[in-house]
Amino acid sequence: MAIRIKSRGNESAEQMMRRFKKLCEKEGLVKDVKRKEYYEKPSERKRRMAKRGPQRD
């Protein structure tokens, strides 16, 4: 998945970076990267999911 940002008129680099960061956060990329940073044993993953509770639709 690629996130692309196009400059809007006289938009500065800081503003573009802010929009990029918001899009990454909205897509859940930051959370996913942090979760995959370290190996998690399957038993620990199951325990974490059970602690979080049932998923809602």
Secondary structure, DSSP 8 states (H G I E B T S, - for coil): --------TT--HHHHHHHHHHHHHHHTHHHHHHHHSS---HHHHHHHHHHH-----
